């Protein structure tokens, strides 16, 4: 694949308050003070050699890597793809399930920190996850990914 492609899972649950979706906040020092418009579905980039036929498997793998929990083992609702502002194409599937945000643990990445330093510091890819109703999720998530909320609502009726 020549363009940047990611795949992820939009986990949802039904509560007494209504529908809720799980979003992740990006980790690392550049996102510490950023909130609205920066949350995302748990997702990750497709590795070289993986193709379109494997995207749901990639989404499930990335969900596990970014939350520390396996994606629920049930059929997924395909939510299609969106193109984010930076050009990355994100494919998503919805799965009904539950997850305690306090138990979520993300994989890490390393980068020189502070800038210009030769010291590599490890940061979580996602520093926290949280459940949001669709309205609040729309405010917090990357603008292009809000289409996944509309597609989930249409699929659930």
Secondary structure, DSSP 8 states (H G I E B T S, - for coil): --S-EEEEEEEEEEETTEEEEEEEEE-SGGGTT--TTTBB-EEEE--TT--GGGHHHHHHHHHHHHHSS---SS--EEEEEEE-TTS-EEEEEEEE----GGG----EEEEESSTT-S-EEEEESEEEEEEE-HHHHHHHB-GGGHHHHHHHHHHH-
